[in-house]
Amino acid sequence: MRFLQLQNIEKLYFGYEDIARVLGITLQSAKVTANRYIKQGLLIRLKRNIYVLKEKWTSIDREQEFLLANIIQVPSYISMMTALDYYEITTQVQRDFIESVAVKRTKEVEIEQTFFNYTKINTDLYSGFSRTRGFFIAAPEKAFLDAVYLMSLGRYSLDIPSIDFSKLNLEKIEYMVRLFPLKTQSFLNKNEYFREA
């Protein structure tokens, strides 16, 4: 079966060009072939011209999911409870649900029972993240503040009791919150839960 040749693609995700190269076919034929393999359940389409082999999808780890989350909506970075869970700062474990911050649009994408949730924030707040092991993720304090910012707007619910504030740098939070609107700063000051840590 020609499909088996696609296993020679070593990348986690790939496009028409890779399919055409490995199978020795034209780009147009690669598009048709990709659609056929999706219908047969052999390929998973993440977005236009981005695919993952179904067998790879079933064995990807959390960090590879984060990388794919960055790819599904560009630009974006992992944040909020997903990042706090990754850093082991919350007892809330998120399975099959990945939260990201984006500048283009708020949307949710479901792929094979995994939900990729993107929340749009002001471009002035699109900072406080770095590339770690190939994917973009917020610093712990920024992940917390992104959640607080959205809470102050009534757009997010943060499970405060699940957070271990001893693992957050409170001075960094107090410094970083100055980048956020006054409404967020007031909300944080009014709810001084983190100062008890």
SVG drawing of the C-alpha trace seen along z (x, -y; Angstrom):
<svg xmlns="http://www.w3.org/2000/svg" viewBox="-18 -52 32 54">
<polyline fill="none" stroke="black" stroke-width="0.4" points="0.0,0.0 1.4,-3.4 0.2,-4.9 3.0,-3.1 5.5,-5.2 4.2,-8.3 5.7,-6.7 9.1,-7.8 8.1,-11.4 9.9,-11.8 8.3,-15.1 5.4,-15.2 3.2,-17.2 3.6,-17.7 2.0,-19.2 1.2,-18.4 4.9,-19.0 6.0,-16.2 3.3,-13.8 4.2,-14.7 8.0,-14.1 7.6,-10.8 5.0,-9.3 6.6,-10.8 3.4,-12.5 2.4,-16.1 1.2,-18.6 -2.4,-18.4 -2.3,-14.6 -1.0,-15.0 -4.0,-17.1 -6.4,-14.4 -4.4,-11.7 -4.5,-13.5 -8.3,-13.9 -8.6,-10.2 -6.4,-9.2 -8.4,-11.5 -11.7,-9.8 -10.0,-6.4 -9.0,-7.5 -5.3,-7.3 -4.5,-11.0 -5.7,-13.8 -6.1,-17.3 -5.0,-20.0 -5.7,-22.8 -5.2,-23.6 -2.1,-21.8 -1.1,-20.5 -1.5,-16.8 -0.5,-14.2 -0.5,-10.5 -3.3,-8.9 -0.9,-6.4 1.4,-9.3 -1.5,-11.2 -2.5,-8.4 1.0,-8.3 1.9,-12.0 2.9,-13.4 1.8,-16.6 4.6,-18.7 3.9,-17.6 0.2,-18.5 1.5,-22.0 3.5,-22.3 0.5,-21.3 -1.6,-23.9 0.9,-26.6 0.6,-25.4 -3.2,-25.2 -3.4,-29.0 -0.4,-31.2 0.6,-33.2 -0.4,-31.7 1.1,-30.4 0.1,-28.0 -1.3,-29.7 -3.8,-29.8 -4.6,-26.5 -2.9,-24.4 0.4,-26.2 -0.2,-26.1 -0.9,-22.4 2.3,-21.9 4.4,-23.7 2.6,-21.6 1.3,-24.8 -2.3,-23.6 -3.9,-20.4 -6.4,-20.8 -5.4,-18.3 -6.6,-19.1 -7.1,-16.1 -7.8,-16.6 -8.2,-20.4 -5.4,-22.8 -5.7,-26.6 -3.8,-29.1 -3.7,-32.9 -3.9,-34.4 -4.1,-37.8 -6.2,-36.9 -9.5,-35.4 -11.2,-33.5 -12.1,-30.0 -12.2,-26.3 -10.9,-23.6 -11.8,-19.9 -9.5,-17.3 -10.1,-13.6 -11.8,-14.5 -9.0,-16.9 -10.1,-20.5 -7.7,-23.4 -9.1,-26.5 -7.8,-29.9 -8.6,-33.2 -7.9,-36.5 -6.2,-39.1 -5.0,-42.7 -1.8,-42.7 -0.2,-44.9 -0.5,-41.9 0.9,-39.4 4.2,-38.9 5.6,-37.0 6.1,-33.7 9.1,-31.9 9.9,-29.0 10.5,-25.8 11.3,-22.5 10.0,-23.7 6.7,-25.2 5.6,-28.6 4.3,-28.8 3.7,-31.6 5.9,-32.0 4.0,-30.7 3.3,-34.2 2.0,-35.4 -0.2,-32.3 -1.8,-33.2 -2.2,-36.9 -3.7,-35.9 -6.4,-34.0 -6.9,-36.9 -7.2,-39.3 -9.9,-37.2 -11.6,-36.7 -11.7,-40.5 -13.5,-40.8 -16.0,-38.0 -14.6,-35.7 -12.9,-33.0 -13.3,-31.0 -10.1,-30.3 -10.1,-27.6 -8.1,-29.6 -8.0,-26.9 -6.2,-24.6 -3.3,-26.9 -0.1,-26.5 1.0,-30.2 4.3,-29.2 5.4,-28.1 4.7,-31.6 7.0,-34.6 4.7,-37.1 7.1,-40.0 7.1,-39.1 3.2,-39.0 3.1,-42.5 5.6,-43.8 3.9,-42.2 0.3,-43.2 1.2,-46.8 1.1,-45.9 -2.6,-45.0 -5.6,-47.3 -6.6,-49.1 -9.6,-46.8 -7.4,-43.8 -5.1,-45.4 -8.0,-46.4 -9.5,-42.9 -6.2,-41.4 -5.8,-43.9 -9.4,-43.3 -8.9,-39.6 -5.7,-39.3 -5.8,-35.5 -2.3,-35.2 -0.8,-37.4 -1.6,-34.7 0.9,-32.3"/>
</svg>
